């Protein structure tokens, strides 16, 4: 089995800083970021939205960089690294949830990309889903050595197109329009911060899948941080700026309003490929943590086909709620993984992560305390964020969420609880 399709420690590290940087630069340039950025305005003044975007990405990308270090130091995918904290069998539950959510993300990205292509070209929505799905699946199917070439070329092209898109935005609207409007106040600053942090944190279960190929921890951490920070922040800001000027929260409508034709189509196709191939590939790798004997390439095909079928049938609504729910599931898991690796155990023995009955076997393969804290954190996050997710007010919790948000308090709560339990044990 090729190293790129195995959960065994990677022996030959082939990714430099620029290889990892290119992967995450491509991941952050997507219509999803554009859409999420548009959610922040005109609810917030544009300057406030930009500051929230930068702050949220700094916080979220620090977490991404830490998980990247875990992958680079062990040479293993994220869900295998999670065995150190949750147990060899305990890691199967987040692996299954990750598998499901990545199929969902694949479908959503295909829907968004196909809608954009339909609006630019005026036709063929379902054909665009199949076309984009085929590109994404093929991209995920090739091995990491091919990614090195594809990602560098596409990342450079996308960066040029993104800078051009920013220029068009600034030319199209006056500074007076952009920075002097009456904010609606529909969402508070802390909820907006949650919406930003949720995006980098949604990548947490995938990060080590790519950083494990890094030649050093430093390359993995900085490549991940800087690549995603630059592109995702830029696209959030462009989304916020255009929505502030024309009051259009649908990124498809914004793209059409530009009338940019071929360049817009290039952004849509390449950004969909560079972002969504990661969902398809990592879904297959996550499944191998559940069933190590599974054929990863076969699951890449299955996930790609499932994403296409779901995209054909699924209407995409409540995107804001989807982001918050994803944050609820993986803020807690990420906090536990970081606490366990950097504070409690201070590193893992890679060979032990694969052993039944080894150092990370815990109780019949489950770290019950870790899994209980993960559930507590998820429940806390949902209670605090419920008003933002579903519109239901929970006494005390909703007020707390409005004042402090949900991502940062949940991360700190879970981190402290896990450290406290491990210290007592």
HELIX and SHEET records of a PDB file:
HELIX    1   1 UNK A    3  UNK A    5  5                                   3    
HELIX    2   2 UNK A   17  UNK A   28  1                                  12    
HELIX    3   3 UNK A   31  UNK A   38  1                                   8    
HELIX    4   4 UNK A   46  UNK A   74  1                                  29    
HELIX    5   5 UNK A   78  UNK A   81  1                                   4    
HELIX    6   6 UNK A   83  UNK A   86  1                                   4    
HELIX    7   7 UNK A   91  UNK A  121  1                                  31    
HELIX    8   8 UNK A  125  UNK A  141  1                                  17    
HELIX    9   9 UNK A  144  UNK A  172  1                                  29    
HELIX   10  10 UNK A  175  UNK A  179  1                                   5    
HELIX   11  11 UNK A  189  UNK A  202  1                                  14    
HELIX   12  12 UNK A  204  UNK A  206  5                                   3    
HELIX   13  13 UNK A  207  UNK A  211  1                                   5    
HELIX   14  14 UNK A  217  UNK A  246  1                                  30    
HELIX   15  15 UNK A  251  UNK A  258  1                                   8    
HELIX   16  16 UNK A  262  UNK A  290  1                                  29    
HELIX   17  17 UNK A  296  UNK A  313  1                                  18    
HELIX   18  18 UNK A  319  UNK A  338  1                                  20    
HELIX   19  19 UNK A  339  UNK A  344  3                                   6    
HELIX   20  20 UNK A  350  UNK A  354  5                                   5    
HELIX   21  21 UNK A  368  UNK A  390  1                                  23    
HELIX   22  22 UNK A  397  UNK A  404  1                                   8    
HELIX   23  23 UNK A  407  UNK A  424  1                                  18    
END                                                                             
